[in-house]
Amino acid sequence: MSAFEYAPAPESRSIVKLQPSYGLFIDGEFTDGAGSFKTISPASEEVLAEIAEASTADVDRAVKAARRAYTDVWGSMPGRERAKYLFRIARIIAERSRELAVLESLNNGKPIKESRDVDVPLAAAHFFYYAGWADKLPYAGFGADPRPLGVAGQVIPWNFPLLMLAWKIAPALAAGNTVVLKPAETTPLTALLFAEICQQADLPPGVVNIVTGAGETGAALVNHPDVDKVAFTGSTEVGRIIARAVAGTNKKVTLELGGKAANIVFDDAAIDQAVEGIVNGIFFNQGHVCCAGSRLLVQESVADQLLESLKRRMATLRVGDPLDKNTDVGAINSAEQLSRIKALAEIGSAEGAERWSPACELPERGFWFAPTIFTGVSQAHRIAREEIFGPVLSVLTFRTPGEAIEKANNTPYGLSAGIWSEKGSRILAVADQLRAGVVWANTFNKFDPTSPFGGYKESGYGREGGRHGLEAYLAG
Amino acid sequence: MTATISPLSEVTRSDAALRTFLHGLPGVDRVGADARAAGLGTRSIKTTAKAWAIDLAIRMVDLTTLEGSDTPGKVRALCAKARQPDPGDPACPSVAAICVYPSMVPTAAEALRGSGIHLASVATAFPSGQAPLKVKLDDTRAAVAAGADEIDMVISRGAFLSGRYLEVFEEITAIKEACGKAHLKVILETGELVTYDNVRRASWLAMLAGGDFIKTSTGKVAPAATLPVTLIMLEAVRDFLDTTGRKVGVKPAGGIRTTKDAIKYLVMVNEIAGDGWLDPDWFRFGASTLLNDLLMQRTKLATGHYSGPDYFTLD
């Protein structure tokens, strides 16, 4: 125990006004759904609210509202007018950022410092960025007079609930589409607060509709015949189902799926900063990140030194109450996800990799998993191939740049990668050969609305963010 | 002492060996180092932790006056403040040391007698270091003879920047010898070294040469102490202990004026070097105005309200 014990520094919950129950947001109003389910705080298993579950009929109502709003108001509104609404939404997100951050941490389990410093500011930035495009679409490079597609059906994951909502809704609206969005079953609350923000911004009814529910609700949305565009972020498994469902229809589709990113550390790297990058790459958001640097490839000549530094650094990670401002690693999002992580970690041990975690006390209630690394991992191990989606790092070594590239690319995924080297020429040469949508050099998990994001191979298709992100919502 | 640094004794054999060693240290990525320091700066230190940190920070202050206008009267006043920073609260700890110019050492030695407070003197043609070695050595010996038990020397940045590492090394070694029993703090003047790679190399150079502390700045050059620079120096002392078994202290100096800043430094000490450095023997703040802010925040924590600056002594 350190002599310098940080006293608890909890962010106050009082800024969030939780309602006992939430309806579906359809046509600008909150309405009842066919069923309901409870949403909890994964850090304490406390029930936060009762959430309406949308049936096929509810989804149909939402799509009809979106179609009306598209035909009557939004699709024909000049871009400069749409921009005003988007700027207004962006400003309200910024103004209500603390409320959104606390609610996100409560419902998702992520540390408040991340929701406060990353998720919410980036969500606002996405709306600001795409608001700027709304009246400039003819200059985006997709034809002289690009048209919106119509109604977009969007299904988002639980790892960055508000941020993924922003990634989906901001470009769709800027391009003139209307949307029906389904947040993840375990993290509906910030999406419902966003619905309130749409009301506050006087967004015309039906432009944004939020339908809560589980897989069946998502399926109803994806399969609805009047949806023109499907956008999904989530697992590769569900992505395949969606790809099959939309095959043969006129629906446009973008999928942002799993990953098993290689974070490559060369022997000439700035070691202390590489260690930070590794920690940020895999323990940011409890490793619930599709582009997480979950495979560390380290050059053998510096492997021992680097691992020693990494372990020392991991021992300073503070795991616990997501609302404490000093928490570095929060709760695992659900019991289901926790059991999946545990199962894969067991397999890692059984296959002969060496498991290590720093000594850390985990809270009794809620879903927790200590930051973990596996050393002595080889390409043949399942923990080197399958996405764990948790705070678990697999460490492999390499001898030459060629071997690093070969191992990095030897995966069915291709979402992101990292390169650590003080040698600029090496970074450029290696980046050129990595088959991954995003390659970070001497940093990791950096996001910006101006930068496109998306994967190769089984990590999906289409790009979100930047000018490229508009293409998915426009017909040239 | 020399026995414990033997693992690296080969590297100071020649200029070429020393250069090879210093340039072989892992590089520092500026963006990453800045981000790490800023991240640690967001730690929220409240209530009991804050009270503990404020008292520790007071005990780590090297209360400093380094002005052309310094007089015995000014120095005596500062020594009185060092003994009893808060006359209204006898439980308030005293500071670690007083830091003055060599000419003021006799006065300070007299004023601090029996207090247990260390007496540091800058030496070696502070702040520029642009004087012949003989002058620097005499400067050092005079300060020690007059009663200083800590010497804050400056390195020759000119020699360092032109790559004459062995010259800098030998100068520090000579000053260390002139110090006798006095502790040697080596001021790198990081504001003039500019790059973080230079800060790391200069830190190792000073430690290899036998410095007991490495110190950021004279306070006469902007920027003086910064969080990222101190972060790199804390990494250096941590790694040096791992490599050689010898522990070296760190002293950021100049520009640290608020309790909030001081606590950010302590968080960094805790999470980078480890709590072994959370002790006035191993970490110091070179500061003057910082002390009164620490006292004000200390009173605020204890009483629940702010009293005005007039309730704290000016010296």
HADDOCK unambig.tbl for C-alpha pairs under 7 A between the chains (distance, minus, plus):
assign (segid A and resid 2 and name CA) (segid B and resid 275 and name CA) 6.10 0.50 0.50
assign (segid A and resid 3 and name CA) (segid B and resid 275 and name CA) 6.38 0.50 0.50
assign (segid A and resid 4 and name CA) (segid B and resid 49 and name CA) 6.96 0.50 0.50
assign (segid A and resid 5 and name CA) (segid B and resid 49 and name CA) 6.21 0.50 0.50
assign (segid A and resid 6 and name CA) (segid B and resid 45 and name CA) 6.10 0.50 0.50
assign (segid A and resid 6 and name CA) (segid B and resid 49 and name CA) 5.35 0.50 0.50
assign (segid A and resid 7 and name CA) (segid B and resid 45 and name CA) 6.72 0.50 0.50
assign (segid A and resid 7 and name CA) (segid B and resid 46 and name CA) 6.01 0.50 0.50
assign (segid A and resid 7 and name CA) (segid B and resid 47 and name CA) 6.65 0.50 0.50
assign (segid A and resid 7 and name CA) (segid B and resid 48 and name CA) 6.29 0.50 0.50
assign (segid A and resid 7 and name CA) (segid B and resid 49 and name CA) 5.33 0.50 0.50
assign (segid A and resid 9 and name CA) (segid B and resid 44 and name CA) 6.27 0.50 0.50
assign (segid A and resid 9 and name CA) (segid B and resid 46 and name CA) 6.51 0.50 0.50
assign (segid A and resid 268 and name CA) (segid B and resid 26 and name CA) 6.97 0.50 0.50
assign (segid A and resid 269 and name CA) (segid B and resid 26 and name CA) 6.90 0.50 0.50
assign (segid A and resid 269 and name CA) (segid B and resid 27 and name CA) 6.94 0.50 0.50
assign (segid A and resid 270 and name CA) (segid B and resid 26 and name CA) 5.43 0.50 0.50
assign (segid A and resid 270 and name CA) (segid B and resid 27 and name CA) 4.66 0.50 0.50
assign (segid A and resid 270 and name CA) (segid B and resid 28 and name CA) 5.14 0.50 0.50
assign (segid A and resid 270 and name CA) (segid B and resid 29 and name CA) 5.93 0.50 0.50
assign (segid A and resid 271 and name CA) (segid B and resid 26 and name CA) 6.23 0.50 0.50
assign (segid A and resid 273 and name CA) (segid B and resid 29 and name CA) 6.40 0.50 0.50
assign (segid A and resid 273 and name CA) (segid B and resid 32 and name CA) 5.43 0.50 0.50
assign (segid A and resid 273 and name CA) (segid B and resid 33 and name CA) 6.39 0.50 0.50
assign (segid A and resid 316 and name CA) (segid B and resid 271 and name CA) 6.53 0.50 0.50
assign (segid A and resid 325 and name CA) (segid B and resid 43 and name CA) 6.96 0.50 0.50
assign (segid A and resid 325 and name CA) (segid B and resid 44 and name CA) 6.20 0.50 0.50
assign (segid A and resid 326 and name CA) (segid B and resid 43 and name CA) 5.53 0.50 0.50
assign (segid A and resid 326 and name CA) (segid B and resid 44 and name CA) 6.18 0.50 0.50
